[in-house]
Amino acid sequence: MTKSADIAEIMQSLRRIFKAIQHYSEQVLKEFGVTGPQLWALRVIYREGRLSMGELSERMYLHISTVSGVVDRLEEKGYVERTRESTDRRIVKISLTKEGKRVVQRAPEAAQGKLLHGLESLSRQEVKGIHASLDKVVRLMEIQDVKATFFFSEE
């Protein structure tokens, strides 16, 4: 395969990834009234059980301030609730409401969640290789300073 053909394949692969995530986000918002990131948070809580904001942030590989905004919106919709621990009132745990559980059980797996699960199944060396390659792409595009939270979301 020529260098030109390889570049064309790289661009096609990136388009597929972006298109799949965009389609998923639009579908979830239309059918379930939540954004892709909100559903992703619901799924993590559903799978892990009650979590603190810090634990949820770690599981989603996102900064705690970003996750806090998502949880605020989910709480407004009645899908999660925050409760203080009885032993240490400073600790707040997030859990799903019955309605939040219903959304998770009906909705498809989040595209970003599939990606994360796939990456977690790879060896350390494979992950490092992908990281180095994507880091190179970011530098080529000169976008190191672009703040990124979620794909195709206002969150």
Secondary structure, DSSP 8 states (H G I E B T S, - for coil): --HHHHHHHHHHHHHHHHHHHHHHHHHHHHHHSS-HHHHHHHHHHHHH-SEEHHHHHHHHTS-HHHHHHHHHHHHHTTSEEEEE-SS-TT-EEEEE-HHHHHHHHHS---HHHHHHHHHHHS-HHHHHHHHHHHHHHHHHTT-TT----STT---
